[in-house]
Amino acid sequence: MPVFKDEARGTFYVKTYYTDYTGAKKQKLKRGFKLQRDAKEWEREFITKQAAQPSMPFKTLSDLYLEDKQAHTKKITYETKKNRINTWILPYFNTQPINEISAPDIRKWQATLKESKNANNEPLSAGYMQNLVMELSSIFNFAVRFYGLAVNPCHIAGNTVGKKTRSLNFWTKEEFDKFIDTFEKSSPYYVAFLMLYYCGMRIGELEALTAADVDLDTNTITINKTYHLINGQGIVTTPKTQKANRTIIIPPFLSAVIREYEKRIYGLEADMRLFTASHSTYARQMEDHTKQAGIKRIRLHDIRHSHASLLIEMGFSALLVSERLGHENVSTTLNIYSHLFPSKQIEVAERLEKLCADNTYL
């Protein structure tokens, strides 16, 4: 039996030998179990993970999947996946062997999602349910790729929960001006919302900005990090994607506003964050001042969409919009904003007609 009593500490420990995926024999030592049965349970799960056969319980597979994601994705991505799995997926499949989970089982699970309520006692949105369906499919793809599962049952089951409906809400410049006029110009929120609207940055990128990132002499802002609140702890990480690392050129009037704002920050150092309010605080400020302005309600992230729509209305190309927003590629920009770009079909036909006016094709 690989479970032993640590007489000096009054606890139990596991000492077991196993063969890893390379065929090498190794030893595993785990201490600190208060109860012998807890040590035995840990040892059983550990051995199961090392064996990792298609007959393993779904819980074991989800643990392996999350371990992999923790090693290869950003912390915020890992925490999001962990929350989705532990809340909506693991309780349903839990101890079922993964090779016995069928397409009908997946469809029954999807049916439970349609009847479920979130923390606010509201039905889950189609977009969120689609994210859960995709997450479960990713787990089974992981099993197919690394642990010998023959087929992903999600591919057979399909999606019965519906798909995201992409709706794009934004403010026109006139609406934004009504909104921003409700703030005192000395308010930090006045400066923050001006920067969000005229730079198109994400709220996390704004929250991560330090004085060193803003060069008021060259009218540039360098974005190379983002701020997240994870499990109640503020964490600064690299941006969402590689292309999100960018330098934004800002209009001189915005530089002047920022300069006055920096003068009001006592003891400002280069590495100090310029905006320290929480995401929820910005959201509340936005909601309160939207009501004061008497304009339509949009989300905090929709200010980014408002910046994009402003650039498009001004005639800038999709490539320029993509670079300014920090999208990974221009196709992302077109997928989101293609309907905002004016159609040039009639203009193309008229210019082709003019080009060929002197030619005889008839």
SVG drawing of the C-alpha trace seen along z (x, -y; Angstrom):
<svg xmlns="http://www.w3.org/2000/svg" viewBox="-36 -71 49 73">
<polyline fill="none" stroke="black" stroke-width="0.4" points="0.0,0.0 1.6,-3.3 -0.2,-5.3 1.9,-5.8 1.5,-7.5 3.8,-10.4 4.1,-9.8 6.0,-13.0 3.3,-15.2 0.3,-13.1 -0.7,-13.1 -0.6,-10.7 1.5,-10.7 1.5,-8.9 4.6,-7.4 4.0,-5.6 5.8,-4.7 4.4,-5.1 5.4,-5.1 5.0,-8.5 4.0,-9.0 7.7,-8.6 8.0,-5.2 10.2,-6.4 9.6,-5.1 9.2,-7.8 8.3,-8.2 5.7,-10.6 5.6,-11.8 2.6,-13.8 2.4,-14.8 0.0,-16.5 -3.2,-14.5 -5.2,-14.6 -7.1,-11.4 -6.0,-8.2 -9.0,-8.0 -8.0,-11.4 -4.6,-10.1 -6.0,-7.0 -8.4,-9.0 -5.6,-11.3 -3.4,-8.3 -6.3,-6.7 -6.9,-9.9 -3.2,-10.3 -2.8,-6.8 -5.9,-7.2 -4.4,-10.4 -1.1,-8.7 -3.0,-5.8 -5.2,-8.3 -7.3,-5.8 -10.4,-6.6 -12.3,-4.9 -11.2,-7.6 -13.9,-9.6 -14.9,-12.9 -13.6,-14.6 -10.1,-13.2 -10.2,-14.4 -11.3,-17.9 -8.5,-18.1 -6.0,-17.1 -7.5,-19.6 -7.3,-22.5 -3.7,-21.5 -2.8,-21.9 -4.6,-25.2 -3.0,-26.5 0.4,-25.8 -0.3,-27.2 -2.8,-30.1 -3.1,-33.4 -4.3,-33.3 -7.5,-35.1 -8.3,-32.6 -7.5,-29.7 -9.8,-31.1 -12.6,-31.7 -12.4,-28.1 -12.2,-26.7 -15.3,-28.6 -17.3,-27.5 -16.3,-23.9 -16.8,-23.7 -20.1,-25.5 -21.9,-24.2 -20.1,-21.1 -18.4,-19.0 -21.5,-18.7 -23.4,-17.1 -20.8,-14.6 -18.6,-14.2 -17.8,-10.4 -19.1,-9.2 -16.4,-7.4 -15.6,-9.6 -15.9,-6.8 -19.4,-6.2 -20.6,-9.8 -22.7,-9.8 -24.2,-12.4 -27.7,-12.0 -26.0,-12.7 -24.6,-15.9 -28.0,-17.0 -29.6,-16.3 -26.9,-18.4 -27.6,-21.2 -31.3,-20.9 -30.5,-21.5 -28.6,-24.7 -31.7,-26.1 -33.5,-25.7 -30.7,-27.0 -30.4,-30.4 -27.4,-32.5 -26.4,-34.2 -28.9,-37.0 -31.7,-34.4 -31.8,-35.1 -31.8,-32.5 -28.4,-31.9 -27.9,-33.9 -27.5,-32.0 -24.0,-33.4 -22.9,-32.1 -24.5,-28.7 -22.6,-28.5 -19.4,-29.3 -20.1,-26.3 -20.8,-24.0 -17.5,-25.0 -15.7,-24.5 -17.1,-20.9 -16.1,-20.2 -12.6,-21.5 -12.3,-19.1 -13.3,-16.1 -11.0,-17.2 -8.2,-17.2 -9.1,-13.6 -9.1,-12.6 -5.7,-14.2 -3.9,-13.0 -5.7,-10.2 -7.0,-7.9 -10.7,-8.8 -12.1,-7.6 -14.5,-10.4 -15.7,-13.7 -19.4,-13.2 -20.1,-16.9 -19.4,-16.8 -22.3,-14.4 -24.6,-16.1 -24.3,-19.5 -25.4,-22.8 -29.0,-22.9 -28.7,-26.0 -28.4,-28.6 -25.6,-30.8 -24.4,-34.3 -26.3,-37.1 -23.8,-39.7 -25.3,-43.1 -23.2,-46.2 -24.2,-49.1 -22.3,-52.4 -22.6,-56.1 -22.3,-58.7 -20.0,-61.6 -23.1,-63.7 -24.2,-61.1 -20.8,-60.9 -20.5,-64.6 -23.8,-64.7 -22.4,-62.0 -19.0,-63.6 -20.5,-67.0 -22.2,-65.6 -18.8,-65.2 -16.7,-67.9 -13.5,-68.4 -11.5,-67.9 -12.9,-64.4 -10.6,-61.5 -13.6,-59.8 -13.8,-62.7 -10.3,-62.0 -10.7,-58.2 -13.9,-58.2 -12.3,-60.7 -9.3,-58.3 -11.6,-55.3 -13.6,-57.1 -10.8,-58.7 -8.3,-55.8 -10.5,-52.8 -8.5,-50.9 -9.9,-48.1 -10.9,-49.0 -8.2,-46.7 -5.6,-48.5 -6.7,-51.8 -6.5,-50.5 -2.9,-49.2 -1.6,-52.5 1.3,-54.1 2.7,-57.6 5.6,-56.1 3.3,-54.8 2.0,-58.3 4.4,-60.5 2.7,-63.9 5.6,-65.5 5.0,-63.1 1.3,-62.6 1.5,-58.9 0.3,-56.2 2.1,-52.8 -0.1,-49.8 1.9,-46.8 -0.1,-45.4 -3.6,-44.9 -5.2,-44.9 -7.4,-42.1 -9.1,-41.5 -8.8,-37.7 -10.2,-36.2 -10.2,-39.7 -6.6,-40.4 -5.4,-43.0 -3.0,-41.5 -1.2,-43.2 -0.4,-40.9 0.6,-41.1 -2.2,-42.2 -4.9,-40.0 -3.0,-39.2 0.4,-40.0 -1.1,-42.7 -2.6,-44.3 0.9,-45.6 0.7,-48.9 1.4,-52.6 -1.6,-55.0 -1.1,-58.5 -3.6,-60.8 -4.8,-64.3 -3.1,-67.2 -6.3,-68.3 -6.3,-64.9 -2.6,-65.3 -3.5,-68.6 -6.3,-67.1 -4.0,-64.3 -1.3,-66.8 -3.7,-68.7 -4.9,-65.5 -1.3,-64.3 -0.6,-67.6 -3.4,-66.8 -1.9,-63.4 0.3,-63.9 3.8,-62.4 3.2,-60.9 6.0,-58.5 6.7,-56.9 5.6,-53.4 2.4,-54.6 -1.0,-53.6 -2.9,-56.6 -6.3,-55.2 -6.9,-53.1 -10.7,-52.8 -12.2,-49.3 -14.0,-48.1 -17.3,-48.0 -16.8,-51.7 -16.3,-52.8 -19.5,-50.8 -21.5,-52.5 -20.2,-55.9 -21.1,-55.2 -24.6,-54.1 -25.3,-57.1 -24.0,-59.7 -25.8,-58.0 -29.1,-58.6 -28.1,-62.2 -27.3,-62.7 -30.6,-61.2 -29.0,-58.9 -29.3,-55.2 -27.6,-52.8 -24.6,-50.9 -21.9,-48.7 -18.5,-49.9 -16.9,-47.8 -19.2,-49.5 -17.2,-52.7 -14.5,-50.8 -17.0,-50.1 -18.0,-53.7 -14.4,-54.7 -14.3,-52.2 -17.6,-53.5 -16.3,-57.1 -13.1,-56.2 -15.2,-54.3 -17.6,-57.3 -14.5,-59.5 -13.5,-57.3 -10.6,-55.4 -9.8,-51.9 -10.4,-48.6 -6.6,-48.1 -6.2,-51.4 -9.1,-50.6 -7.6,-47.2 -4.2,-48.6 -5.6,-51.2 -7.8,-48.7 -5.0,-46.1 -6.9,-43.3 -4.9,-40.2 -5.8,-40.6 -7.9,-42.8 -10.4,-39.9 -11.4,-40.3 -12.2,-44.0 -14.2,-43.2 -16.2,-40.4 -17.3,-42.9 -17.7,-46.2 -18.1,-45.2 -21.8,-46.4 -20.6,-49.9 -18.4,-50.4 -20.2,-52.2 -21.0,-50.2 -18.9,-51.3 -20.5,-49.0 -22.3,-51.8 -19.1,-53.9 -17.1,-51.0 -19.5,-50.5 -19.6,-54.2 -15.8,-54.4 -15.5,-51.3 -18.0,-52.8 -15.9,-56.0 -12.7,-54.0 -14.1,-52.1 -16.1,-54.9 -13.7,-55.2 -13.4,-51.5 -15.6,-49.6 -16.8,-46.3 -20.2,-46.2"/>
</svg>
